[in-house]
Amino acid sequence: MTRRARRERETMEYLGFASRAIAAAGRRVGDADEFELAELVALRAVLEEAILTGIQGQRARGRSWAHIGDALGITRQAAQERYTPKRPAAPKPFVCACKGDGCEWCQTLAVAS
C-alpha cells in the first residue's frame, strides 16, 4: 500500500473515531449537568473551524470548488459561497466632524482611537 493510500485510509479511520467520540459525548452529556452541555455545544465552533481548515487545504492542493461541491453534495457556487473565508469589512473613510474634509486635528484623533 502506498503512503498516500495508507494516509487516506488512516484519515477515514480517524474521522470515524472522531464521529464515534462526539456521539458518545452526546450520550454522556445527556446524563450530566448544563455546563457540560455548553461544552458540547461549543464543539460546533471547533468543528466549523476544522471544516474550513480542511477546505483551505483542499484548495491549496488545487482542488476546484466543483470538486469540493461534488464531495459535499452541493453545487460549486454553494460551496464557494459557504466556505470562502470572509474578509473583514474595509474601514469606512474618515470624515472630519469640523469641516467634512478631514482637518489635521480630527485625523490625529482618528488615528489615536
VENJOTA-V315832 format. One record per backbone hydrogen bond with DSSP energy under -1.0 kcal/mol. NH is the residue of the N-H (numbers start at 1). CO is the residue of the C=O. Records with the same first field share a line. If there is no record, write none. Layout:
NH->CO / CO
This chain:
6->2
7->3
8->4
9->5
10->6
11->7
12->8
13->9
14->10
15->11
16->12
17->13
18->14
19->15
20->16
21->17
22->18
23->19
24->20
25->21
26->22
27->23
28->24
29->25
30->26
31->28
32->29
37->33
38->34
39->35
40->36
41->37
42->38
44->41
46->42
47->43
48->44
49->45
50->46
51->47
52->48
53->49
54->50
55->51
56->52
57->53
58->54
59->55
60->56
61->57
62->59
63->58
68->64
69->65
70->66
71->67
72->68
74->69
79->75
80->76
81->77
82->78
83->79
84->80
107->103
108->104
109->105
110->106
111->107
112->108
113->109
